[in-house]
Amino acid sequence: MRKLIGRVSSYAGTSWSGCIGLYFVLVFRQAQYITILFATLKGNATSWSMSIIKLFPSRPLRFFISLASFLLLLLLNSCKSPSIETPEPYTLEYPNYFGKPKLPQDNPLTKEGVDLGKKLFFSPLLSSTNQISCANCHKPQFSFADNQNFSEGVLGNKVDLNVPHLINLAWNPGPFGWEGKSPSIRKAIENALTSPLEMDINLNEIIPKLEKKQDLKLSFKKAFPYSTQPITKENLLKALEQYTLTLVSFNSRYDLWRQGKLQPTESEKRGFELFFKSPKPNEQRGAGCGDCHTGHITTNGLFMNNGLYPIENGLSNFTQNPFDKGKFKVPSLRNVELTSPYMHNAKFKTLDEVIEHYNSGVHVNEFTSPILLYQQNERGSSPNLNLTLQEKQDLAVFLRMLTDTLVLKK
């Protein structure tokens, strides 16, 4: 009896995780033996058959036990959970001097999620007319911005503000959009999809269209295998968020210089010094650009009034704070060479025009950022910088040094 129980126990040790052990108690020969039979599909069929023969020498009884065992295995097989392939983590590449990115804790990057997000980004199914995609306004060749003053959405509708680029959003603290309309990237995506001036679609209307595409159904299942219903509006937004977070630029001439892989020109070095140095009359010449376009990402992520005229509401549209009038998001200047026209209202067409605005065109009012009010290279000239022609040229050369064409292929 002990030998029999030991043998049965060895079978039990091969049982599946998550299935309930099933026991057959057979009483025969006046209850002299109690046999516990337990089997799983992972067990070896031959050894199981031999065990039956040893345990039950009677041929009729052996037939009955074999039949019962076969039926038991079918029952166990029906309760076996299908294997779930866990998505592979996506490794976000970036240089150490960028610092740690700000990634959503409830939406970890995976290769499958990023791949799905890219497919959705370029799919016209996300618009009400099935004619435009996210890439219609966020064009890769323009650093995922647009070369139009105001991009065209469905039915020819024009958006209210110049389309910003999507580079290095993982280091952008938010809120997002020129006016701070969206507290997160995910919300910014939702706003773009539902806006009547852009994609003009209810998220619930997208789901049936996606479910008709077998390749997308499979991609959703791979990206979100633990969801009972993979194609949902929440997963749609998560996938798009994952893709946009991977648009990281760190292969410009500036980055290669920072990484010790090239030597800049003399003009690039002078432009770098002007960009990051604040002007001090009779002490230090500078343009003070880095006071707002800070660090290697070239933005402080704040909302500021940069002296444009006429004054628009900007951030105050959402905060209802009158002191936020004319404040707009400070953009990153990564790939700025490719993102013309410039400013939220597309006022300037060239980098030279932008530089001249800060050199001599800042409109002073009660809302103008204090940083601009005290920028001067010559005492008494504030807010004019009084840059020389050579200094303005060097600044433009440095700004072009921030161009990275590799990110455009993502």
DRENRO-543918 format. One record per residue (C-alpha): residue in three letters; y, z, x. Coordinates in steps of 0.02 Angstrom, whole numbers, padded with zeros to 5 digits, always signed. Layout:
// residues N
ALAYZX;...
***
This chain:
// residues 410
MET+00000+00000+00000;ARG+00122+00043+00140;LYS+00082-00121+00226;LEU+00117-00216+00065;ILE+00283-00130+00036;GLY+00331-00163+00217;ARG+00291-00346+00198;VAL+00393-00359+00037;SER+00537-00269+00123;SER+00539-00402+00257;TYR+00567-00533+00122;ALA+00707-00430+00046;GLY+00794-00432+00214;THR+00819-00620+00198;SER+00906-00612+00029;TRP+01074-00695-00003;SER+01237-00602+00003;GLY+01306-00586-00171;CYS+01140-00611-00268;ILE+01056-00467-00356;GLY+00881-00428-00293;LEU+00746-00471-00418;TYR+00582-00375-00422;PHE+00417-00418-00503;VAL+00304-00269-00533;LEU+00127-00319-00566;VAL-00005-00194-00608;PHE-00185-00248-00588;ARG-00357-00176-00549;GLN-00322-00019-00650;ALA-00148+00008-00567;GLN-00226+00033-00395;TYR-00094-00080-00319;ILE+00090-00104-00360;THR+00152-00266-00287;ILE+00338-00303-00272;LEU+00371-00487-00249;PHE+00541-00544-00188;ALA+00586-00716-00124;THR+00736-00821-00085;LEU+00765-01002-00049;LYS+00806-00956+00131;GLY+00627-00894+00152;ASN+00495-01005+00230;ALA+00391-01090+00094;THR+00232-01098+00199;SER+00233-00915+00251;TRP+00272-00867+00071;SER+00121-00966+00008;MET+00007-00887+00139;SER+00068-00716+00090;ILE+00022-00749-00090;ILE-00154-00798-00036;LYS-00175-00640+00067;LEU-00107-00527-00068;PHE-00200-00607-00211;PRO-00372-00674-00164;SER-00413-00713-00348;ARG-00378-00898-00377;PRO-00317-00884-00560;LEU-00205-00740-00517;ARG-00141-00836-00367;PHE-00096-00983-00480;PHE-00002-00869-00597;ILE+00094-00786-00456;SER+00137-00953-00376;LEU+00204-01019-00541;ALA+00304-00861-00571;SER+00373-00871-00394;PHE+00426-01052-00419;LEU+00519-01007-00577;LEU+00598-00860-00488;LEU+00662-00971-00349;LEU+00739-01089-00476;LEU+00827-00941-00556;LEU+00893-00882-00389;ASN+00952-01056-00344;SER+01051-01066-00506;CYS+01148-00908-00460;LYS+01187-00968-00284;SER+01375-00991-00261;PRO+01432-01160-00193;SER+01492-01151-00013;ILE+01681-01143+00006;GLU+01757-01221+00159;THR+01904-01117+00217;PRO+02059-01219+00262;GLU+02094-01232+00448;PRO+02253-01142+00506;TYR+02395-01255+00561;THR+02470-01212+00729;LEU+02658-01234+00722;GLU+02718-01296+00892;TYR+02888-01239+00955;PRO+02966-01179+01118;ASN+02980-00993+01155;TYR+03170-01001+01160;PHE+03172-01041+00973;GLY+03110-00867+00932;LYS+02986-00826+00796;PRO+02993-00938+00641;LYS+03018-00866+00467;LEU+02861-00919+00374;PRO+02815-00868+00195;GLN+02679-00734+00194;ASP+02606-00797+00030;ASN+02588-00975+00093;PRO+02507-00983+00266;LEU+02511-01153+00349;THR+02346-01247+00350;LYS+02303-01422+00408;GLU+02240-01465+00235;GLY+02397-01395+00151;VAL+02514-01489+00269;ASP+02415-01650+00245;LEU+02426-01632+00056;GLY+02611-01591+00065;LYS+02645-01749+00164;LYS+02553-01855+00035;LEU+02655-01776-00104;PHE+02818-01795-00008;PHE+02797-01984-00003;SER+02723-02001-00179;PRO+02828-02074-00321;LEU+02717-01980-00445;LEU+02833-01832-00426;SER+02975-01922-00515;SER+02990-01952-00702;THR+02997-02141-00677;ASN+02859-02149-00544;GLN+02980-02249-00438;ILE+03056-02129-00310;SER+02986-01995-00195;CYS+03061-01854-00094;ALA+03072-01978+00051;ASN+03192-02089-00047;CYS+03331-01964-00012;HIS+03257-01874+00139;LYS+03222-02028+00245;PRO+03124-01995+00406;GLN+03226-02123+00505;PHE+03383-02022+00468;SER+03306-01856+00519;PHE+03248-01829+00338;ALA+03426-01847+00275;ASP+03510-02002+00202;ASN+03637-02127+00268;GLN+03720-02140+00097;ASN+03866-02033+00046;PHE+03775-01974-00109;SER+03592-02017-00132;GLU+03526-02107-00284;GLY+03400-02018-00395;VAL+03305-02081-00547;LEU+03388-02212-00656;GLY+03524-02237-00525;ASN+03600-02063-00545;LYS+03699-02001-00396;VAL+03682-01825-00327;ASP+03837-01716-00313;LEU+03825-01676-00127;ASN+03776-01765+00033;VAL+03590-01742+00066;PRO+03557-01618+00209;HIS+03419-01647+00336;LEU+03256-01546+00334;ILE+03239-01509+00520;ASN+03189-01336+00585;LEU+03194-01252+00415;ALA+03070-01122+00479;TRP+03216-01044+00576;ASN+03339-01055+00432;PRO+03364-00885+00349;GLY+03417-00957+00181;PRO+03478-00968+00048;PHE+03462-01156+00052;GLY+03571-01302+00000;TRP+03755-01332+00039;GLU+03807-01208-00095;GLY+03664-01083-00076;LYS+03586-01130-00241;SER+03407-01096-00186;PRO+03345-00928-00119;SER+03191-01008-00039;ILE+03127-01177+00020;ARG+03003-01177-00123;LYS+03142-01151-00249;ALA+03245-01288-00168;ILE+03098-01407-00190;GLU+03080-01357-00372;ASN+03266-01382-00403;ALA+03258-01557-00328;LEU+03108-01605-00435;THR+03182-01542-00598;SER+03362-01596-00570;PRO+03413-01737-00690;LEU+03511-01814-00545;GLU+03360-01818-00429;MET+03177-01826-00484;ASP+03211-01771-00665;ILE+03038-01708-00707;ASN+02959-01554-00783;LEU+02831-01484-00663;ASN+02702-01474-00802;GLU+02717-01662-00825;ILE+02667-01694-00644;ILE+02497-01609-00658;PRO+02411-01739-00772;LYS+02472-01880-00659;LEU+02400-01797-00504;GLU+02234-01759-00589;LYS+02207-01946-00616;LYS+02211-01978-00429;GLN+02041-01938-00352;ASP+02108-01931-00174;LEU+02241-01805-00224;LYS+02116-01703-00323;LEU+02007-01690-00169;SER+02157-01647-00059;PHE+02210-01507-00177;LYS+02033-01439-00178;LYS+02028-01439+00012;ALA+02199-01359+00029;PHE+02171-01226-00105;PRO+01981-01203-00116;TYR+01991-01028-00188;SER+02093-01082-00339;THR+01991-01104-00498;GLN+02115-01241-00543;PRO+02180-01315-00377;ILE+02308-01433-00455;THR+02445-01318-00517;LYS+02633-01323-00504;GLU+02627-01171-00390;ASN+02509-01258-00269;LEU+02612-01417-00280;LEU+02767-01323-00221;LYS+02669-01230-00087;ALA+02600-01391-00014;LEU+02772-01472-00006;GLU+02842-01314+00073;GLN+02706-01316+00205;TYR+02744-01495+00254;THR+02932-01471+00267;LEU+02907-01317+00377;THR+02816-01424+00505;LEU+02968-01537+00533;VAL+03013-01453+00697;SER+03125-01537+00824;PHE+03111-01484+01006;ASN+03093-01645+01106;SER+03274-01696+01129;ARG+03354-01721+01300;TYR+03431-01549+01277;ASP+03258-01473+01253;LEU+03186-01566+01402;TRP+03330-01499+01506;ARG+03298-01324+01438;GLN+03114-01344+01484;GLY+03156-01401+01661;LYS+03092-01578+01633;LEU+03254-01675+01665;GLN+03427-01659+01737;PRO+03574-01693+01620;THR+03718-01808+01662;GLU+03883-01733+01715;SER+03957-01780+01547;GLU+03814-01693+01454;LYS+03841-01535+01557;ARG+04027-01535+01524;GLY+03995-01562+01338;PHE+03870-01418+01338;GLU+03999-01302+01416;LEU+04132-01353+01291;PHE+04014-01335+01143;PHE+03959-01157+01180;LYS+04118-01087+01256;SER+04256-01014+01149;PRO+04431-01068+01201;LYS+04542-00939+01287;PRO+04720-00995+01327;ASN+04754-00999+01515;GLU+04578-00934+01550;GLN+04439-01046+01480;ARG+04436-01213+01396;GLY+04312-01236+01255;ALA+04282-01308+01083;GLY+04201-01152+01009;CYS+04070-01253+00913;GLY+03936-01126+00961;ASP+04029-00986+00871;CYS+03957-01055+00707;HIS+03824-01177+00770;THR+03740-01040+00868;GLY+03590-01039+00983;HIS+03461-01173+01015;ILE+03441-01207+00828;THR+03631-01237+00822;THR+03667-01142+00662;ASN+03702-00962+00613;GLY+03634-01000+00439;LEU+03791-00932+00357;PHE+03913-01001+00228;MET+04088-01034+00295;ASN+04249-01121+00249;ASN+04280-01248+00388;GLY+04453-01302+00334;LEU+04412-01457+00232;TYR+04536-01517+00103;PRO+04536-01521-00046;ILE+04456-01351-00069;GLU+04298-01348-00175;ASN+04206-01201-00251;GLY+04052-01205-00139;LEU+03959-01040-00128;SER+04073-00961-00259;ASN+03986-01068-00391;PHE+03837-00951-00376;THR+03909-00787-00314;GLN+04060-00790-00431;ASN+04155-00712-00287;PRO+04328-00791-00268;PHE+04325-00757-00080;ASP+04176-00875-00065;LYS+04280-01023-00120;GLY+04262-01171-00004;LYS+04114-01095+00088;PHE+03968-01210+00125;LYS+03809-01191+00227;VAL+03831-01212+00415;PRO+03705-01351+00456;SER+03599-01365+00611;LEU+03664-01503+00725;ARG+03490-01554+00780;ASN+03480-01745+00766;VAL+03661-01747+00708;GLU+03679-01921+00783;LEU+03560-01985+00648;THR+03628-01893+00496;SER+03793-01981+00460;PRO+03892-01965+00348;TYR+03945-01786+00385;MET+03997-01633+00284;HIS+03942-01586+00109;ASN+04062-01714+00035;ALA+04019-01852+00161;LYS+04200-01854+00218;PHE+04170-01911+00396;LYS+04071-02063+00452;THR+04066-02035+00640;LEU+04047-01892+00763;ASP+04217-01935+00834;GLU+04295-01903+00663;VAL+04207-01735+00651;ILE+04267-01683+00823;GLU+04444-01734+00781;HIS+04439-01630+00621;TYR+04406-01472+00720;ASN+04525-01526+00856;SER+04677-01556+00747;GLY+04632-01571+00563;VAL+04583-01397+00503;HIS+04670-01358+00339;VAL+04732-01179+00340;ASN+04722-01083+00176;GLU+04677-00908+00118;PHE+04492-00952+00122;THR+04481-01034+00294;SER+04359-00950+00413;PRO+04449-00829+00531;ILE+04350-00902+00676;LEU+04442-01067+00657;LEU+04613-00986+00640;TYR+04609-00920+00818;GLN+04531-01069+00908;GLN+04657-01131+01036;ASN+04656-01192+01215;GLU+04844-01180+01229;ARG+04937-01027+01168;GLY+05028-01053+01004;SER+04931-01208+00953;SER+04805-01125+00837;PRO+04709-01190+00743;ASN+04722-01347+00852;LEU+04606-01356+01003;ASN+04711-01484+01098;LEU+04558-01562+01178;THR+04585-01703+01300;LEU+04509-01875+01270;GLN+04380-01841+01405;GLU+04333-01674+01326;LYS+04308-01754+01157;GLN+04199-01888+01235;ASP+04096-01759+01326;LEU+04070-01662+01165;ALA+04005-01818+01078;VAL+03888-01853+01224;PHE+03815-01678+01212;LEU+03791-01693+01024;ARG+03691-01851+01053;MET+03588-01753+01178;LEU+03516-01659+01027;THR+03430-01816+00962;ASP+03240-01805+00948;THR+03151-01961+00888;LEU+02975-01888+00895;VAL+03005-01776+00743;LEU+03042-01932+00641;LYS+02858-01981+00652;LYS+02796-01822+00567;
***
